[in-house]
């Protein structure tokens, strides 16, 4: 601090410039290969250390519990969805899913023994498995699996109708929302930072979250959770954590901490899905809020170690659960201002790719 205080600004700028050049040289050298990049993050930077540990602990948790939970099973949801995709293939194969059907049935049976398990999830699994058994060529199914099917799964639905299985595109729910109406809703949704001092209705939040669950999710795992904080003093403590809430944290009436659970996945390759899936759900959540008279502001949550530690402690999050986004929610002040925030046009965001302008490897 003394050196900073007494050395001239010209020397400070010179040292800063030298530091930038040295840093660029080091980064350029270590980026030459994957191995050298790993060395850099092993010895010179710990920015990914939390992610490394979280992913490893998540894999352990998944392997110990095989994706099972208190009232839902990740393994069951994933495999039933895989079977659904097999049932909609054109043409449908006479037999498929042989490499995981045994695992799926065993998980279904185990889940049925859990009195706390979500009954609607079990009904969906049962009907899809029943349709699978009806649709395939049973002569190609191993006798062991056939026996388990006949013992554990009722293949005939009530009233001879399945309600929770793949259906024709022509039969899907149709809305009367036009492009112009949807465009108006998207333009209506703005990031609002000034709210009325009014308690946010939990009933409305639950409605919006129900809609958010219809967002696409990889293999229907839905690895996210909406943690609602609307009580003091925890609300004020959490609202002040994101670096983007300076100046208006005190005005936030309700805060949603969206988290993603890495233990929903058995391998490292899927580690980013918690961010993708939770973001898809969060966008639908924020649009739904607009239709219910509520406003929101998505708060940036960069991976800053001290803040990650703090929020994990405050919310008692296990190492396998990561905050992916924070969302401020409330009833907007009618005279409160919002940024104009000019958006890019489609011409700026689209890149049409054809054979001539891409590098094809042979």
N, C-alpha and C positions, 0 to 999 in steps of 0.2 A: 504493500500500500504506500509506503514511503517513497519507493522508486517511482511509482505511478504519479505521486503527488509532485515530485520535484524535477523529473526529467522533462525537457521541452516537448511540445506537441510534435515537432518535426521528427524527433527521435522516436517518439511513440509510433508515428505513422510508418517510419522506416522499419521498425521492429515488427509491426503488424504485417507489412508487406512481405518481409522475409519469412515470417511464420506461415503466411498463406502459401508462399512458393514451396517451402519445405513440406508442408502438409500435402500439397498437390503432388509433389514428387513421390512421397511415401505412398499415397493412395494409388497413384498410377502404377507403382512397382508391385504392390500387393494385389492389385486387380488383374495381373497378367494371367493368373490361373485360379482354378477353384481351390487348389491346395494352399496357395499363398494367401488367398482371401480368407481361408479358414484360420491360417496362422495369425493374420491380422486381428481377427475377432477373438482369437484365443489369448493373445498376449498384449494387444494394444487397445482393445475396446471390449467392453462388456455389455454393449447395447442389446445383444440378443440372448444374454444369459438367462433372463427370466423366461423367455419363450422356450429356450432349450429345456429348462427344468419343467415347465408347465406341460410341454408335449410329452416328455418322458413319464411324468406322473399320470398324465391322462391315459397313456397307453397301458400303464399298470392297472389303473382303475377299470378300464374297459376289459382287460383280460381277466381280472378278478371277478367281475360281475357280468361279463359277457353282454354288456350293453343294457343290462336290466336296471330298473329303478323302483321307486316306491309304488308308483301307479302307472308306469309306462315302460315299454321296453324298446330301446333303440334298435336292437337286433331284429326284433319282431317287425317293427315299423319298416325298417329298411328292406327286409326280405319279402314282406308282403307286397311292398311297392314294386320290387323287382318282378314278382310273379304277375302283378297287374300289367306291367309292361310286356311280359311274355304273352299274356292273354289278348293284347290288342295288336300283336304282330300280324302283318298281312303277307302271305298267309300264315295262320298260326301253325306252329310246329306240332306234330303228333305227341311229342314229349319234350320237355325242357325243365330247367331248374334242378336237374338231378344232383348237381354238386352242392346244393344247399337246401333241398327240400326236407331232408332228414333233420337238419339243424333247426329249420323253421318250425316244423311240427313239434319238436321237443321243446322249443322256446314257448310255443303256444300253450302246450300242456302245462308247463311250469308256470306260465303267467296266469292260467285259469285257476291254479291252486292258490294264488295270492288274492285274498279277499279284498285287498285295497286297490287292485288293478282296475284301470279305467274300463268300464263295461262297454262303452262304445268302441274303443280300440279293439277289444276282444271280439265284438260282433263283426266289425270290419274284417278282422283276420279270419274269423270262422267262415264268413261268406265267400271271401276270395279263395280260401283253401278248398271250400266245397265246390266252387265253380271250376277250380283247377282240376279237381278230381273227376268232375263230370266231363270236362272238355278234352282231356288228354286221352291217348290210347293206353288204357290201363294194363294192357298186355306187356307194354314196355316198361312198366313201373316195377321195381324190385319188390318181391313178395313181402319183405320185412316192412317196407314203407307202406305198402298197401294194407297190411294188417293194422299198423298204427292208425292209418286214416280211418279205416272202418270202425276201429275201437274208440277213437277220440273225437272224431269230427262227424257231425250230422250233415249228410250231403244233400238232403232235401230241405229247401227253405220253407218257412211258414207261408201258407197260401201260394206255394210254388213261385214266389217272387223274391229275388235278391234285391235289396235296396242299397247295398254298400259295395258294389262291384263296378268294373268299367262299363261305361254306357256310350251310346252313339253320340257323336257331336250334335246331331239334330235334336237330341233330347236334353241338351244342357240348358241351364237356367239362362234366360235372355233378359237383359236390362233394356230400358228405353232411353238410356243415356246416349246422347249424340256426341260427336266429336267436339262440337262447339260448346256443349255443356261441360264436358270433361276438361276442355281447354280453359273454360272460365274458372272451374274449381282449382286447377293447377296455378292459374294466375292469381286467384284469390289467396292461396296459401303463400304466406310470406313469413319470414323469420321475425317473430314479434318478441320484443324484450321488455315491454312495459305492460304490466298486468294490473287489473283491479285487485284490491285487497279482499279477495273473495275465495272461499274454500272451493276447490275443484271437486265436482261430483264424481265419486268413485264409480257410480253406476254408469256414467258416460264413459269413463276410462275403460271399464270392462267391455262396454259395447265396441269401442274402437279397437281394443286388443283382440276381441273375437274376430273382427274383420281382418286384422293384421295377420292372423294365423292362416288365412287363405293364400298368402303370398307363396310363390314357389320356393321350395326348399330341397336341397340335394338329397335324393332318396327318402324324402318326406321325414327326415330326422327331426327337423325343427329344434335346433340346439340352443335356442335363445330363451331368455327369461326377461320379463318386464318388472323390474323392481321399483315399486312406487314409494316415494318418500314425500309425505305431505304433512308431517308433524315436526314441530320444533322440540329441541334445538338442533336435531340431526339435519333438518332441511337447510338451515343456514350454514351449517358446517360443510355439507356436501356441495351446496350451491357456490361456495367460494373456492372450491378446489380447481375447476377447469380454468385455464389461463385466459379463456375468452369471455369470462363473466365479469371482468373488472368494470365497476361502475353501475352494474344493475343486478348483481347477485342478491342484494337485499330485497329486490322486487319479485323474485321468483316465488310463485305460490305453490308449485308442485314440481317435483323433479323425478324423471324416469331414468333409472340407470339400466340400460340394456346390456345384458351380459351374454356371453357365449360359453358353452361348456365343451371343452376339448376332449373330455372323456367319452363323447359320443362317437369317437373315431378310433379305430385300432392302429392306424398308421400315420406317419408324418405328412403324407401327401395331401391330406384333407385339412391341414391345420388352418388354412385361410377361410374355410367355409363358414366358420362362426361369424366372420366379418361380412361375408357376402349375404348369407341367409338372414342375419339380424338386420342388415341394412335394407334388404328387400321388405322385410316385415315392418321396419320402422317407417319407411316411406308410406306404406298403406295406412299405418297407424296415424301418421300426421295428416294425411288427406281425410281420413275418417273423422278426426277431431274437428276439421273445418266444417263438416256437415252437421256437427253437433253443437256448433256455436263456441267451440274452444279454439285457441290459437297455440302455437308452439314455436320453439326455436331449437334446432339441432345444434348441440354444443360440441365443438371439436375436442376429442380426447386423445392427444398424442401419447405415445408410449414413453412417459417420463417416470423413471424408477421411483422417486420419492412420492409422487402422486399415486402411482399404482399400489405402492405399499400402504399408503394412507387410506385409500378407498377400500382396499381389501380388508383392512383392519376394521374400518367403520361398519362395513356390511357383512363381516365374517365370511368372506369369500374363500373357498378352498383354492389351492394352487392351480387346479385344473380349470378354474372359471376366470375368464378375462372380461373386463368392461370393454364393450365395443363402441358404445355411443351414450351420450347423456342428452336428454330432451327436456327442456323447460316447457311447462304447460300452464295455461291459465286463461282467464277471460280478459281479452285485450282492452286496454284503455282506448276509448274511441278517439281521443285527441293525441294519443301517444304516437310518435313518429316511427317509421320503419325505413330502412335503407332502400334506395331505388334499385341498386344492384343490377346493372346492365348485364344481360345474358348473351351468350354467343348464339349465332344463327346456325341453321342446319348446314349452310355452305361452309362454315368454319369447323363444324364437327363431323362432317361426312368425308370419308375417303373411299371412293369406289375402286376396288382392286380387280384387276384383270391379269391375264397371262403376260401381257407385255410389260407391265410395270412392277412385277414381283420377281424376286429371285427364286427360281426353281432349282432344287438340287437333284442331281441325277445319281 
